[in-house]
Amino acid sequence: MNLSFFAQVYEIVGCIPEGKVASYGQIACILDCPRNARVVGWAMCQCPPDLPWFRVVRSDGSLANKDFYELQRVMLEAEGIPFLPDGSIAMETYQWSPDFQA
């Protein structure tokens, strides 16, 4: 099956488990396109509403979308992901480690 890049991004985001996050760059690397983190971001701007979009963050653990910052933070905290004093997530603790490569 030959899925579009956006569809592949959505497939991966759908696999991120509750209580974990992935970065845009991490998703791009899983897709063997390490320079396409920005394209992953574009895909996330158009993602299906049932996708756990809020589990995708910047590589430094900060939240990227200023328009949805509060909503994303509340949703992540509801899954047990705390925020550091600087407003970021401890990626070394909460970053998802998938068991596969696309």
Phi and psi restraints in degrees (range 20) as a CNS / XPLOR table:
assign (resid 1 and name C) (resid 2 and name N)
       (resid 2 and name CA) (resid 2 and name C) 1.0 -109.0 20.0 2
assign (resid 2 and name N) (resid 2 and name CA)
       (resid 2 and name C) (resid 3 and name N) 1.0 95.1 20.0 2
assign (resid 2 and name C) (resid 3 and name N)
       (resid 3 and name CA) (resid 3 and name C) 1.0 -86.1 20.0 2
assign (resid 3 and name N) (resid 3 and name CA)
       (resid 3 and name C) (resid 4 and name N) 1.0 149.1 20.0 2
assign (resid 3 and name C) (resid 4 and name N)
       (resid 4 and name CA) (resid 4 and name C) 1.0 -65.2 20.0 2
assign (resid 4 and name N) (resid 4 and name CA)
       (resid 4 and name C) (resid 5 and name N) 1.0 162.2 20.0 2
assign (resid 4 and name C) (resid 5 and name N)
       (resid 5 and name CA) (resid 5 and name C) 1.0 -58.3 20.0 2
assign (resid 5 and name N) (resid 5 and name CA)
       (resid 5 and name C) (resid 6 and name N) 1.0 -45.2 20.0 2
assign (resid 5 and name C) (resid 6 and name N)
       (resid 6 and name CA) (resid 6 and name C) 1.0 -60.6 20.0 2
assign (resid 6 and name N) (resid 6 and name CA)
       (resid 6 and name C) (resid 7 and name N) 1.0 -43.6 20.0 2
assign (resid 6 and name C) (resid 7 and name N)
       (resid 7 and name CA) (resid 7 and name C) 1.0 -62.1 20.0 2
assign (resid 7 and name N) (resid 7 and name CA)
       (resid 7 and name C) (resid 8 and name N) 1.0 -37.9 20.0 2
assign (resid 7 and name C) (resid 8 and name N)
       (resid 8 and name CA) (resid 8 and name C) 1.0 -66.3 20.0 2
assign (resid 8 and name N) (resid 8 and name CA)
       (resid 8 and name C) (resid 9 and name N) 1.0 -39.9 20.0 2
assign (resid 8 and name C) (resid 9 and name N)
       (resid 9 and name CA) (resid 9 and name C) 1.0 -59.0 20.0 2
assign (resid 9 and name N) (resid 9 and name CA)
       (resid 9 and name C) (resid 10 and name N) 1.0 -47.5 20.0 2
assign (resid 9 and name C) (resid 10 and name N)
       (resid 10 and name CA) (resid 10 and name C) 1.0 -63.4 20.0 2
assign (resid 10 and name N) (resid 10 and name CA)
       (resid 10 and name C) (resid 11 and name N) 1.0 -36.9 20.0 2
assign (resid 10 and name C) (resid 11 and name N)
       (resid 11 and name CA) (resid 11 and name C) 1.0 -61.7 20.0 2
assign (resid 11 and name N) (resid 11 and name CA)
       (resid 11 and name C) (resid 12 and name N) 1.0 -43.8 20.0 2
assign (resid 11 and name C) (resid 12 and name N)
       (resid 12 and name CA) (resid 12 and name C) 1.0 -68.4 20.0 2
assign (resid 12 and name N) (resid 12 and name CA)
       (resid 12 and name C) (resid 13 and name N) 1.0 -46.3 20.0 2
assign (resid 12 and name C) (resid 13 and name N)
       (resid 13 and name CA) (resid 13 and name C) 1.0 -59.1 20.0 2
assign (resid 13 and name N) (resid 13 and name CA)
       (resid 13 and name C) (resid 14 and name N) 1.0 -36.7 20.0 2
assign (resid 13 and name C) (resid 14 and name N)
       (resid 14 and name CA) (resid 14 and name C) 1.0 -63.6 20.0 2
assign (resid 14 and name N) (resid 14 and name CA)
       (resid 14 and name C) (resid 15 and name N) 1.0 -17.6 20.0 2
assign (resid 14 and name C) (resid 15 and name N)
       (resid 15 and name CA) (resid 15 and name C) 1.0 -92.5 20.0 2
assign (resid 15 and name N) (resid 15 and name CA)
       (resid 15 and name C) (resid 16 and name N) 1.0 -11.5 20.0 2
assign (resid 15 and name C) (resid 16 and name N)
       (resid 16 and name CA) (resid 16 and name C) 1.0 -67.2 20.0 2
assign (resid 16 and name N) (resid 16 and name CA)
       (resid 16 and name C) (resid 17 and name N) 1.0 120.0 20.0 2
assign (resid 16 and name C) (resid 17 and name N)
       (resid 17 and name CA) (resid 17 and name C) 1.0 -75.9 20.0 2
assign (resid 17 and name N) (resid 17 and name CA)
       (resid 17 and name C) (resid 18 and name N) 1.0 158.8 20.0 2
assign (resid 17 and name C) (resid 18 and name N)
       (resid 18 and name CA) (resid 18 and name C) 1.0 -55.5 20.0 2
assign (resid 18 and name N) (resid 18 and name CA)
       (resid 18 and name C) (resid 19 and name N) 1.0 138.3 20.0 2
assign (resid 18 and name C) (resid 19 and name N)
       (resid 19 and name CA) (resid 19 and name C) 1.0 84.4 20.0 2
assign (resid 19 and name N) (resid 19 and name CA)
       (resid 19 and name C) (resid 20 and name N) 1.0 5.9 20.0 2
assign (resid 19 and name C) (resid 20 and name N)
       (resid 20 and name CA) (resid 20 and name C) 1.0 -130.1 20.0 2
assign (resid 20 and name N) (resid 20 and name CA)
       (resid 20 and name C) (resid 21 and name N) 1.0 159.2 20.0 2
assign (resid 20 and name C) (resid 21 and name N)
       (resid 21 and name CA) (resid 21 and name C) 1.0 -132.0 20.0 2
assign (resid 21 and name N) (resid 21 and name CA)
       (resid 21 and name C) (resid 22 and name N) 1.0 162.3 20.0 2
assign (resid 21 and name C) (resid 22 and name N)
       (resid 22 and name CA) (resid 22 and name C) 1.0 -134.5 20.0 2
assign (resid 22 and name N) (resid 22 and name CA)
       (resid 22 and name C) (resid 23 and name N) 1.0 152.5 20.0 2
assign (resid 22 and name C) (resid 23 and name N)
       (resid 23 and name CA) (resid 23 and name C) 1.0 -94.6 20.0 2
assign (resid 23 and name N) (resid 23 and name CA)
       (resid 23 and name C) (resid 24 and name N) 1.0 160.3 20.0 2
assign (resid 23 and name C) (resid 24 and name N)
       (resid 24 and name CA) (resid 24 and name C) 1.0 -57.0 20.0 2
assign (resid 24 and name N) (resid 24 and name CA)
       (resid 24 and name C) (resid 25 and name N) 1.0 -45.0 20.0 2
assign (resid 24 and name C) (resid 25 and name N)
       (resid 25 and name CA) (resid 25 and name C) 1.0 -65.7 20.0 2
assign (resid 25 and name N) (resid 25 and name CA)
       (resid 25 and name C) (resid 26 and name N) 1.0 -37.3 20.0 2
assign (resid 25 and name C) (resid 26 and name N)
       (resid 26 and name CA) (resid 26 and name C) 1.0 -61.9 20.0 2
assign (resid 26 and name N) (resid 26 and name CA)
       (resid 26 and name C) (resid 27 and name N) 1.0 -44.0 20.0 2
assign (resid 26 and name C) (resid 27 and name N)
       (resid 27 and name CA) (resid 27 and name C) 1.0 -63.4 20.0 2
assign (resid 27 and name N) (resid 27 and name CA)
       (resid 27 and name C) (resid 28 and name N) 1.0 -42.6 20.0 2
assign (resid 27 and name C) (resid 28 and name N)
       (resid 28 and name CA) (resid 28 and name C) 1.0 -60.1 20.0 2
assign (resid 28 and name N) (resid 28 and name CA)
       (resid 28 and name C) (resid 29 and name N) 1.0 -40.9 20.0 2
assign (resid 28 and name C) (resid 29 and name N)
       (resid 29 and name CA) (resid 29 and name C) 1.0 -66.2 20.0 2
assign (resid 29 and name N) (resid 29 and name CA)
       (resid 29 and name C) (resid 30 and name N) 1.0 -40.6 20.0 2
assign (resid 29 and name C) (resid 30 and name N)
       (resid 30 and name CA) (resid 30 and name C) 1.0 -58.3 20.0 2
assign (resid 30 and name N) (resid 30 and name CA)
       (resid 30 and name C) (resid 31 and name N) 1.0 -35.5 20.0 2
assign (resid 30 and name C) (resid 31 and name N)
       (resid 31 and name CA) (resid 31 and name C) 1.0 -84.3 20.0 2
assign (resid 31 and name N) (resid 31 and name CA)
       (resid 31 and name C) (resid 32 and name N) 1.0 8.1 20.0 2
assign (resid 31 and name C) (resid 32 and name N)
       (resid 32 and name CA) (resid 32 and name C) 1.0 61.0 20.0 2
assign (resid 32 and name N) (resid 32 and name CA)
       (resid 32 and name C) (resid 33 and name N) 1.0 34.7 20.0 2
assign (resid 32 and name C) (resid 33 and name N)
       (resid 33 and name CA) (resid 33 and name C) 1.0 -134.5 20.0 2
assign (resid 33 and name N) (resid 33 and name CA)
       (resid 33 and name C) (resid 34 and name N) 1.0 64.7 20.0 2
assign (resid 33 and name C) (resid 34 and name N)
       (resid 34 and name CA) (resid 34 and name C) 1.0 -59.9 20.0 2
assign (resid 34 and name N) (resid 34 and name CA)
       (resid 34 and name C) (resid 35 and name N) 1.0 -18.1 20.0 2
assign (resid 34 and name C) (resid 35 and name N)
       (resid 35 and name CA) (resid 35 and name C) 1.0 -92.9 20.0 2
assign (resid 35 and name N) (resid 35 and name CA)
       (resid 35 and name C) (resid 36 and name N) 1.0 6.8 20.0 2
assign (resid 35 and name C) (resid 36 and name N)
       (resid 36 and name CA) (resid 36 and name C) 1.0 -107.0 20.0 2
assign (resid 36 and name N) (resid 36 and name CA)
       (resid 36 and name C) (resid 37 and name N) 1.0 27.8 20.0 2
assign (resid 36 and name C) (resid 37 and name N)
       (resid 37 and name CA) (resid 37 and name C) 1.0 -57.9 20.0 2
assign (resid 37 and name N) (resid 37 and name CA)
       (resid 37 and name C) (resid 38 and name N) 1.0 -39.3 20.0 2
assign (resid 37 and name C) (resid 38 and name N)
       (resid 38 and name CA) (resid 38 and name C) 1.0 -64.9 20.0 2
assign (resid 38 and name N) (resid 38 and name CA)
       (resid 38 and name C) (resid 39 and name N) 1.0 -36.4 20.0 2
assign (resid 38 and name C) (resid 39 and name N)
       (resid 39 and name CA) (resid 39 and name C) 1.0 -67.7 20.0 2
assign (resid 39 and name N) (resid 39 and name CA)
       (resid 39 and name C) (resid 40 and name N) 1.0 -36.5 20.0 2
assign (resid 39 and name C) (resid 40 and name N)
       (resid 40 and name CA) (resid 40 and name C) 1.0 -58.9 20.0 2
assign (resid 40 and name N) (resid 40 and name CA)
       (resid 40 and name C) (resid 41 and name N) 1.0 -42.1 20.0 2
assign (resid 40 and name C) (resid 41 and name N)
       (resid 41 and name CA) (resid 41 and name C) 1.0 -60.5 20.0 2
assign (resid 41 and name N) (resid 41 and name CA)
       (resid 41 and name C) (resid 42 and name N) 1.0 -41.8 20.0 2
assign (resid 41 and name C) (resid 42 and name N)
       (resid 42 and name CA) (resid 42 and name C) 1.0 -62.5 20.0 2
assign (resid 42 and name N) (resid 42 and name CA)
       (resid 42 and name C) (resid 43 and name N) 1.0 -41.6 20.0 2
assign (resid 42 and name C) (resid 43 and name N)
       (resid 43 and name CA) (resid 43 and name C) 1.0 -61.4 20.0 2
assign (resid 43 and name N) (resid 43 and name CA)
       (resid 43 and name C) (resid 44 and name N) 1.0 -40.8 20.0 2
assign (resid 43 and name C) (resid 44 and name N)
       (resid 44 and name CA) (resid 44 and name C) 1.0 -68.0 20.0 2
assign (resid 44 and name N) (resid 44 and name CA)
       (resid 44 and name C) (resid 45 and name N) 1.0 -26.2 20.0 2
assign (resid 44 and name C) (resid 45 and name N)
       (resid 45 and name CA) (resid 45 and name C) 1.0 -66.7 20.0 2
assign (resid 45 and name N) (resid 45 and name CA)
       (resid 45 and name C) (resid 46 and name N) 1.0 -19.2 20.0 2
assign (resid 45 and name C) (resid 46 and name N)
       (resid 46 and name CA) (resid 46 and name C) 1.0 -119.8 20.0 2
assign (resid 46 and name N) (resid 46 and name CA)
       (resid 46 and name C) (resid 47 and name N) 1.0 18.3 20.0 2
assign (resid 46 and name C) (resid 47 and name N)
       (resid 47 and name CA) (resid 47 and name C) 1.0 -70.1 20.0 2
assign (resid 47 and name N) (resid 47 and name CA)
       (resid 47 and name C) (resid 48 and name N) 1.0 155.4 20.0 2
assign (resid 47 and name C) (resid 48 and name N)
       (resid 48 and name CA) (resid 48 and name C) 1.0 -60.1 20.0 2
assign (resid 48 and name N) (resid 48 and name CA)
       (resid 48 and name C) (resid 49 and name N) 1.0 145.5 20.0 2
assign (resid 48 and name C) (resid 49 and name N)
       (resid 49 and name CA) (resid 49 and name C) 1.0 -64.7 20.0 2
assign (resid 49 and name N) (resid 49 and name CA)
       (resid 49 and name C) (resid 50 and name N) 1.0 -22.5 20.0 2
assign (resid 49 and name C) (resid 50 and name N)
       (resid 50 and name CA) (resid 50 and name C) 1.0 -86.9 20.0 2
assign (resid 50 and name N) (resid 50 and name CA)
       (resid 50 and name C) (resid 51 and name N) 1.0 -0.2 20.0 2
assign (resid 50 and name C) (resid 51 and name N)
       (resid 51 and name CA) (resid 51 and name C) 1.0 -80.0 20.0 2
assign (resid 51 and name N) (resid 51 and name CA)
       (resid 51 and name C) (resid 52 and name N) 1.0 143.5 20.0 2
assign (resid 51 and name C) (resid 52 and name N)
       (resid 52 and name CA) (resid 52 and name C) 1.0 -77.4 20.0 2
assign (resid 52 and name N) (resid 52 and name CA)
       (resid 52 and name C) (resid 53 and name N) 1.0 63.1 20.0 2
assign (resid 52 and name C) (resid 53 and name N)
       (resid 53 and name CA) (resid 53 and name C) 1.0 -55.5 20.0 2
assign (resid 53 and name N) (resid 53 and name CA)
       (resid 53 and name C) (resid 54 and name N) 1.0 -31.4 20.0 2
assign (resid 53 and name C) (resid 54 and name N)
       (resid 54 and name CA) (resid 54 and name C) 1.0 -68.9 20.0 2
assign (resid 54 and name N) (resid 54 and name CA)
       (resid 54 and name C) (resid 55 and name N) 1.0 -11.8 20.0 2
assign (resid 54 and name C) (resid 55 and name N)
       (resid 55 and name CA) (resid 55 and name C) 1.0 -86.2 20.0 2
assign (resid 55 and name N) (resid 55 and name CA)
       (resid 55 and name C) (resid 56 and name N) 1.0 2.3 20.0 2
assign (resid 55 and name C) (resid 56 and name N)
       (resid 56 and name CA) (resid 56 and name C) 1.0 -105.5 20.0 2
assign (resid 56 and name N) (resid 56 and name CA)
       (resid 56 and name C) (resid 57 and name N) 1.0 122.5 20.0 2
assign (resid 56 and name C) (resid 57 and name N)
       (resid 57 and name CA) (resid 57 and name C) 1.0 -133.3 20.0 2
assign (resid 57 and name N) (resid 57 and name CA)
       (resid 57 and name C) (resid 58 and name N) 1.0 175.1 20.0 2
assign (resid 57 and name C) (resid 58 and name N)
       (resid 58 and name CA) (resid 58 and name C) 1.0 -72.0 20.0 2
assign (resid 58 and name N) (resid 58 and name CA)
       (resid 58 and name C) (resid 59 and name N) 1.0 161.6 20.0 2
assign (resid 58 and name C) (resid 59 and name N)
       (resid 59 and name CA) (resid 59 and name C) 1.0 -63.8 20.0 2
assign (resid 59 and name N) (resid 59 and name CA)
       (resid 59 and name C) (resid 60 and name N) 1.0 -22.9 20.0 2
assign (resid 59 and name C) (resid 60 and name N)
       (resid 60 and name CA) (resid 60 and name C) 1.0 -88.9 20.0 2
assign (resid 60 and name N) (resid 60 and name CA)
       (resid 60 and name C) (resid 61 and name N) 1.0 5.2 20.0 2
assign (resid 60 and name C) (resid 61 and name N)
       (resid 61 and name CA) (resid 61 and name C) 1.0 87.1 20.0 2
assign (resid 61 and name N) (resid 61 and name CA)
       (resid 61 and name C) (resid 62 and name N) 1.0 3.0 20.0 2
assign (resid 61 and name C) (resid 62 and name N)
       (resid 62 and name CA) (resid 62 and name C) 1.0 -86.7 20.0 2
assign (resid 62 and name N) (resid 62 and name CA)
       (resid 62 and name C) (resid 63 and name N) 1.0 162.7 20.0 2
assign (resid 62 and name C) (resid 63 and name N)
       (resid 63 and name CA) (resid 63 and name C) 1.0 -92.8 20.0 2
assign (resid 63 and name N) (resid 63 and name CA)
       (resid 63 and name C) (resid 64 and name N) 1.0 134.3 20.0 2
assign (resid 63 and name C) (resid 64 and name N)
       (resid 64 and name CA) (resid 64 and name C) 1.0 -86.2 20.0 2
assign (resid 64 and name N) (resid 64 and name CA)
       (resid 64 and name C) (resid 65 and name N) 1.0 -37.9 20.0 2
assign (resid 64 and name C) (resid 65 and name N)
       (resid 65 and name CA) (resid 65 and name C) 1.0 -93.2 20.0 2
assign (resid 65 and name N) (resid 65 and name CA)
       (resid 65 and name C) (resid 66 and name N) 1.0 106.0 20.0 2
assign (resid 65 and name C) (resid 66 and name N)
       (resid 66 and name CA) (resid 66 and name C) 1.0 -63.3 20.0 2
assign (resid 66 and name N) (resid 66 and name CA)
       (resid 66 and name C) (resid 67 and name N) 1.0 -30.9 20.0 2
assign (resid 66 and name C) (resid 67 and name N)
       (resid 67 and name CA) (resid 67 and name C) 1.0 -67.3 20.0 2
assign (resid 67 and name N) (resid 67 and name CA)
       (resid 67 and name C) (resid 68 and name N) 1.0 -28.6 20.0 2
assign (resid 67 and name C) (resid 68 and name N)
       (resid 68 and name CA) (resid 68 and name C) 1.0 -117.1 20.0 2
assign (resid 68 and name N) (resid 68 and name CA)
       (resid 68 and name C) (resid 69 and name N) 1.0 17.0 20.0 2
assign (resid 68 and name C) (resid 69 and name N)
       (resid 69 and name CA) (resid 69 and name C) 1.0 -53.5 20.0 2
assign (resid 69 and name N) (resid 69 and name CA)
       (resid 69 and name C) (resid 70 and name N) 1.0 -53.5 20.0 2
assign (resid 69 and name C) (resid 70 and name N)
       (resid 70 and name CA) (resid 70 and name C) 1.0 -63.6 20.0 2
assign (resid 70 and name N) (resid 70 and name CA)
       (resid 70 and name C) (resid 71 and name N) 1.0 -44.0 20.0 2
assign (resid 70 and name C) (resid 71 and name N)
       (resid 71 and name CA) (resid 71 and name C) 1.0 -61.8 20.0 2
assign (resid 71 and name N) (resid 71 and name CA)
       (resid 71 and name C) (resid 72 and name N) 1.0 -46.3 20.0 2
assign (resid 71 and name C) (resid 72 and name N)
       (resid 72 and name CA) (resid 72 and name C) 1.0 -61.7 20.0 2
assign (resid 72 and name N) (resid 72 and name CA)
       (resid 72 and name C) (resid 73 and name N) 1.0 -43.9 20.0 2
assign (resid 72 and name C) (resid 73 and name N)
       (resid 73 and name CA) (resid 73 and name C) 1.0 -62.0 20.0 2
assign (resid 73 and name N) (resid 73 and name CA)
       (resid 73 and name C) (resid 74 and name N) 1.0 -45.9 20.0 2
assign (resid 73 and name C) (resid 74 and name N)
       (resid 74 and name CA) (resid 74 and name C) 1.0 -61.2 20.0 2
assign (resid 74 and name N) (resid 74 and name CA)
       (resid 74 and name C) (resid 75 and name N) 1.0 -42.6 20.0 2
assign (resid 74 and name C) (resid 75 and name N)
       (resid 75 and name CA) (resid 75 and name C) 1.0 -65.8 20.0 2
assign (resid 75 and name N) (resid 75 and name CA)
       (resid 75 and name C) (resid 76 and name N) 1.0 -40.6 20.0 2
assign (resid 75 and name C) (resid 76 and name N)
       (resid 76 and name CA) (resid 76 and name C) 1.0 -68.5 20.0 2
assign (resid 76 and name N) (resid 76 and name CA)
       (resid 76 and name C) (resid 77 and name N) 1.0 -42.0 20.0 2
assign (resid 76 and name C) (resid 77 and name N)
       (resid 77 and name CA) (resid 77 and name C) 1.0 -62.8 20.0 2
assign (resid 77 and name N) (resid 77 and name CA)
       (resid 77 and name C) (resid 78 and name N) 1.0 -35.5 20.0 2
assign (resid 77 and name C) (resid 78 and name N)
       (resid 78 and name CA) (resid 78 and name C) 1.0 -63.8 20.0 2
assign (resid 78 and name N) (resid 78 and name CA)
       (resid 78 and name C) (resid 79 and name N) 1.0 -25.0 20.0 2
assign (resid 78 and name C) (resid 79 and name N)
       (resid 79 and name CA) (resid 79 and name C) 1.0 -90.5 20.0 2
assign (resid 79 and name N) (resid 79 and name CA)
       (resid 79 and name C) (resid 80 and name N) 1.0 4.6 20.0 2
assign (resid 79 and name C) (resid 80 and name N)
       (resid 80 and name CA) (resid 80 and name C) 1.0 91.1 20.0 2
assign (resid 80 and name N) (resid 80 and name CA)
       (resid 80 and name C) (resid 81 and name N) 1.0 14.2 20.0 2
assign (resid 80 and name C) (resid 81 and name N)
       (resid 81 and name CA) (resid 81 and name C) 1.0 -95.5 20.0 2
assign (resid 81 and name N) (resid 81 and name CA)
       (resid 81 and name C) (resid 82 and name N) 1.0 110.7 20.0 2
assign (resid 81 and name C) (resid 82 and name N)
       (resid 82 and name CA) (resid 82 and name C) 1.0 -82.3 20.0 2
assign (resid 82 and name N) (resid 82 and name CA)
       (resid 82 and name C) (resid 83 and name N) 1.0 161.1 20.0 2
assign (resid 82 and name C) (resid 83 and name N)
       (resid 83 and name CA) (resid 83 and name C) 1.0 -109.1 20.0 2
assign (resid 83 and name N) (resid 83 and name CA)
       (resid 83 and name C) (resid 84 and name N) 1.0 143.5 20.0 2
assign (resid 83 and name C) (resid 84 and name N)
       (resid 84 and name CA) (resid 84 and name C) 1.0 -74.5 20.0 2
assign (resid 84 and name N) (resid 84 and name CA)
       (resid 84 and name C) (resid 85 and name N) 1.0 165.3 20.0 2
assign (resid 84 and name C) (resid 85 and name N)
       (resid 85 and name CA) (resid 85 and name C) 1.0 -55.0 20.0 2
assign (resid 85 and name N) (resid 85 and name CA)
       (resid 85 and name C) (resid 86 and name N) 1.0 -28.2 20.0 2
assign (resid 85 and name C) (resid 86 and name N)
       (resid 86 and name CA) (resid 86 and name C) 1.0 -83.1 20.0 2
assign (resid 86 and name N) (resid 86 and name CA)
       (resid 86 and name C) (resid 87 and name N) 1.0 1.8 20.0 2
assign (resid 86 and name C) (resid 87 and name N)
       (resid 87 and name CA) (resid 87 and name C) 1.0 88.8 20.0 2
assign (resid 87 and name N) (resid 87 and name CA)
       (resid 87 and name C) (resid 88 and name N) 1.0 8.9 20.0 2
assign (resid 87 and name C) (resid 88 and name N)
       (resid 88 and name CA) (resid 88 and name C) 1.0 -106.4 20.0 2
assign (resid 88 and name N) (resid 88 and name CA)
       (resid 88 and name C) (resid 89 and name N) 1.0 174.0 20.0 2
assign (resid 88 and name C) (resid 89 and name N)
       (resid 89 and name CA) (resid 89 and name C) 1.0 -105.2 20.0 2
assign (resid 89 and name N) (resid 89 and name CA)
       (resid 89 and name C) (resid 90 and name N) 1.0 142.4 20.0 2
assign (resid 89 and name C) (resid 90 and name N)
       (resid 90 and name CA) (resid 90 and name C) 1.0 -73.7 20.0 2
assign (resid 90 and name N) (resid 90 and name CA)
       (resid 90 and name C) (resid 91 and name N) 1.0 94.0 20.0 2
assign (resid 90 and name C) (resid 91 and name N)
       (resid 91 and name CA) (resid 91 and name C) 1.0 -60.8 20.0 2
assign (resid 91 and name N) (resid 91 and name CA)
       (resid 91 and name C) (resid 92 and name N) 1.0 -33.8 20.0 2
assign (resid 91 and name C) (resid 92 and name N)
       (resid 92 and name CA) (resid 92 and name C) 1.0 -62.5 20.0 2
assign (resid 92 and name N) (resid 92 and name CA)
       (resid 92 and name C) (resid 93 and name N) 1.0 -21.1 20.0 2
assign (resid 92 and name C) (resid 93 and name N)
       (resid 93 and name CA) (resid 93 and name C) 1.0 -99.8 20.0 2
assign (resid 93 and name N) (resid 93 and name CA)
       (resid 93 and name C) (resid 94 and name N) 1.0 -40.6 20.0 2
assign (resid 93 and name C) (resid 94 and name N)
       (resid 94 and name CA) (resid 94 and name C) 1.0 -108.1 20.0 2
assign (resid 94 and name N) (resid 94 and name CA)
       (resid 94 and name C) (resid 95 and name N) 1.0 -1.5 20.0 2
assign (resid 94 and name C) (resid 95 and name N)
       (resid 95 and name CA) (resid 95 and name C) 1.0 -73.1 20.0 2
assign (resid 95 and name N) (resid 95 and name CA)
       (resid 95 and name C) (resid 96 and name N) 1.0 132.5 20.0 2
assign (resid 95 and name C) (resid 96 and name N)
       (resid 96 and name CA) (resid 96 and name C) 1.0 -67.6 20.0 2
assign (resid 96 and name N) (resid 96 and name CA)
       (resid 96 and name C) (resid 97 and name N) 1.0 137.8 20.0 2
assign (resid 96 and name C) (resid 97 and name N)
       (resid 97 and name CA) (resid 97 and name C) 1.0 -116.1 20.0 2
assign (resid 97 and name N) (resid 97 and name CA)
       (resid 97 and name C) (resid 98 and name N) 1.0 95.3 20.0 2
assign (resid 97 and name C) (resid 98 and name N)
       (resid 98 and name CA) (resid 98 and name C) 1.0 -66.9 20.0 2
assign (resid 98 and name N) (resid 98 and name CA)
       (resid 98 and name C) (resid 99 and name N) 1.0 153.5 20.0 2
assign (resid 98 and name C) (resid 99 and name N)
       (resid 99 and name CA) (resid 99 and name C) 1.0 -91.1 20.0 2
assign (resid 99 and name N) (resid 99 and name CA)
       (resid 99 and name C) (resid 100 and name N) 1.0 10.5 20.0 2
assign (resid 99 and name C) (resid 100 and name N)
       (resid 100 and name CA) (resid 100 and name C) 1.0 -144.1 20.0 2
assign (resid 100 and name N) (resid 100 and name CA)
       (resid 100 and name C) (resid 101 and name N) 1.0 166.6 20.0 2
assign (resid 100 and name C) (resid 101 and name N)
       (resid 101 and name CA) (resid 101 and name C) 1.0 -124.6 20.0 2
assign (resid 101 and name N) (resid 101 and name CA)
       (resid 101 and name C) (resid 102 and name N) 1.0 136.8 20.0 2
